[in-house]
Amino acid sequence: MNDERVRIGARIRELRESAGMTQNQLAEKSRLLASNIDRIEKGKYSPDLDILSCIAAVFGKKVDFI
């Protein structure tokens, strides 16, 4: 498994949990599928820049913060 993918997934999970959000809520707010959020957080999916931008925007962050 790619270490960077795992790091990014863990960071997204950390941000989501800190915001008190479920994966479903993050998916709804970012207009992504909940299954994709789950795969990203587990490091099983390599999100592209557009997906990362959608997720970062939910938290009021830039992609470089993730």
C-alpha positions in Angstrom: 0.0 0.0 0.0 1.2 3.5 -0.8 2.4 5.3 2.3 1.3 8.7 0.9 -2.2 7.4 0.2 -2.4 6.1 3.7 -1.2 9.4 5.2 -3.7 11.5 3.2 -6.5 9.1 4.1 -5.6 9.4 7.8 -5.5 13.2 7.6 -8.9 13.3 6.0 -10.3 11.0 8.7 -8.7 13.2 11.4 -10.3 16.3 9.9 -13.6 14.7 9.5 -13.7 13.3 13.1 -12.5 16.7 14.5 -15.4 18.3 12.8 -17.8 15.7 14.3 -18.8 14.5 10.9 -19.7 11.0 9.7 -18.4 9.7 6.4 -21.9 10.0 5.0 -22.0 13.7 6.0 -18.6 14.4 4.4 -19.7 12.6 1.3 -22.9 14.7 1.1 -21.1 18.0 1.6 -18.3 17.1 -0.8 -20.7 15.6 -3.4 -18.8 12.3 -3.4 -19.9 8.8 -2.7 -19.6 7.6 0.9 -18.0 4.5 -0.3 -15.2 6.6 -1.9 -14.7 8.5 1.3 -14.3 5.2 3.1 -11.8 3.9 0.5 -9.8 7.2 0.7 -9.6 7.1 4.5 -8.4 3.5 4.4 -5.7 4.3 1.9 -7.3 2.0 -0.7 -8.1 4.7 -3.3 -5.8 7.4 -4.7 -7.9 10.5 -5.0 -7.1 13.0 -7.8 -6.7 16.7 -7.2 -10.4 17.5 -7.9 -11.6 15.1 -5.3 -9.0 16.4 -2.7 -10.1 20.0 -3.5 -13.8 19.0 -2.8 -12.9 17.5 0.5 -10.6 20.3 1.5 -13.3 22.9 0.7 -15.7 21.2 3.2 -13.2 22.0 5.9 -12.3 25.4 4.7 -8.7 24.2 3.8 -6.5 24.2 0.8 -5.2 20.9 -0.6 -1.7 21.6 0.6 -3.0 21.5 4.2 -4.1 17.8 3.7 
